[in-house]
Amino acid sequence: MSVKKITYFDVEIFLKEHGGGYEEILKSVDHDIIKGRDRSKNKVPLYSTKYRLKDKNSLYLKMKRKPKYTKITDATDIGGMRILCLFEQDLPETFMFLLKEVLSVKHRKILECSLFNFDATDIDFYSDKQIWEKFQPDFFKNFNKNFKIEKKTSGYRSIHFLLESSFEGEKTIEIQLRSLLQDVWGEIEHNMLYKQASNHSMSNMFKWLQNDLANVDSMLSQFKEHEKKSLEGEILFNENFGPFSFMGYEKIIFPKGLQNSASKLSRASDSYVKTCKSRKGPVVKNEKKNEILTAFKTVKECLPKYDLRKDTALKYWVLMEEAYVSFCLGNRKEALSIYNEICHNELYSDRYVPRFRAGEIYYLEEKHTEAFKKFDEAELILEGQNSHRENNDPVSINRTFNHYLIQTKLALNFWRMGGEYLPLSLSHITQAANLARALQNNPSALDDDKKSMIEGVLDNNVCWFNLETFHREWSGDSISVDLKSSDEKTSKRAKLVQSRMRVVKKNFKLLPDQLNEECPQSNFLDTASWFFYTQYLIEMAEHKANLKAASKRQKSTRQVDHEKRGLKYLTMALAYVRKLISSDRGAIRLNSVRLQNEHLKQITLVAKQHGLLPKSSNLDVF
């Protein structure tokens, strides 16, 4: 008895009648998967999903390739979905999420699960019968038949599910789970081998290349694991981070009850403020937490005599300091709630500090969009208020100093976001410098505390951010040669980096006092070592250009000068490296330590190449 052939017309009619049902099933599954990826807690580490309804040409050709198919629904991939993870090590967690939360919905039923090209350890995990019995009891009843371990000649790794859904009538779709790298490989294999069966000679080549691909996937997973541990350390370190600096109140909003030096409340608040200002660095140590909490308790003991419902200025001060103390103690949720309450109160619509503080907390919690929204609000208020006051107004002086602190903090925050944000960091640190210069031009504007927070620190920050920007802009070639280039883009960039280096040198000249201290801060030492290493790179680029020019002229001129100067700079960089390694870096951000270590490694590696350090030398970089 002959089997009726499936025609192109049959395929067209089938997709017209049933295609919509398949698409609804795919949309439903995709919706549940994306919810897991985008939820606020316990996010599933999947990168993306994509699904498709097989088009009529592809489905018709599949019917031709598979003569055993007697009906169109014998094809199990009419509806297909791919779930991609960035790293192979993310597959197990995503696999468990699918079994527990997506494929276990009552109208969904897993018919088959196939593993392609996984090693024994992975197979043991994915074939754990206890997991299947718990989350997919119907599948488990025929586990040996339903669970398949297969090998493909191409070698790419993937997990395939056949899922039956009664959501739109009983229909079967195929879901594939794999890493992004394996997906690219699968696409190449599918197009070059699977759909073009004549290319038999390529099979072995694909198998050989797959071994390299597996190694690359493994290396990427190791990179991710390294970054994960670094981020975990950063999060742990951040837990003890408190508010950035202590910002004073403008006299115009300072409570009258705190201005009377004879009152008990005023004395208590002065003691509390002094305690807060004595905190050094971003980390709030337990001893300092106790001191701040004790000092604020003394303040609160004085408050029953005052009616906070009528005295809105005092109420604002109390709320702000309650939030500040909570922030210092690590109770960020409580602090954020208070700051947001203040921000939503129309009485305090002109207050920039609560918005800045709320932004700080959002930032520490890795909620960057919310953080920068709050920072923007604070800046808009500050810019509006500063445009209506004279520079020597006491209120304006305090506000300008606070604005300087905020700009400095924003520069650091954007730097932490990565290279693409570096120009924004530079913009904020430049604004901070302009504000600081305005204050320094007014002798009566700065007390000793304010001076200590500007002098040296600002110059180092401006120098460092410009130095980092220089490395981002510089091509690594001879600046003098590029300046003479006939290519307008090249010469323009050379002028830009030359100008940038002038700014770096100008600010670096202002740092000797800080660098000559008995125990210089590690940030100053890092700037110094990186500055001299950069000078070394510039000189060696010039030396290389001279060698190239000399080879064309068949004579040697002015080469030794640049090389000697370069090695002199490298020696100076190495001297600061030694100081930096022996310095105390316990009070700075973990990512600052990581960056300093990268600088140290680059400098010491080059120093060994030039014989300035023995190759066996192992400077302790942590």
Buried (B, 14 or more C-beta within 10 A) or exposed (E): EEEEEBEBEBBEEBBEEBBEBBBBBBEBBBEBBBEBBEEEEEEBBBBBBEBBBBEBEBBBEBBEEEEEBEEBEBBBBBBBBBBBBBBBBBBBBBBBBBBBBBBBEEEBBBBBBBBBBBEEEBEEEBBEEEBBEEBBEEBBEEBEEBBEBEEBBBBBBBBBBBBBBEBBEEBBBBBBBBBBBBBBBBEBBEEBBEEEEEEEEBBEEBEEBBEEBBEEBEEBBEEBEEEEEEEEBBEEBBEBBBBBBBBBBBEEBBBEBBEEEEBEBBBBBBBBBEBBEEBEEBBBBEEBBEBBBEBBEBBBEBBEEBEBEEBBBBBBBBBBBBBBBBBBBBBBEBBBBBBBEBBEBEEBEEBBBBBBBBBBBBBBBEBBEBBBBBBEBBBEBBEEBBEEBEEEBEBBBBBBBBBBBBBBBBBBBBBBBEEEBBEBBBBBBBBBBEBBEBBBEEEEBBEEEBEEBBBBBBBBBBBBBBBBBBBBBBEEBBBBBBBEBEEEEBBEBBEBBBEBBEBBBEBBEBBEEBBEEEEBBBBBBBBBBBBBBBBBBBBBBBBBBBEEBBEEEEEEEEBEEBBEBBBBBBBBBBBBBBBBBEBEBEEBBBBBBEBBBEBBEBBBEBBBEBEBBEEEEEBEBE
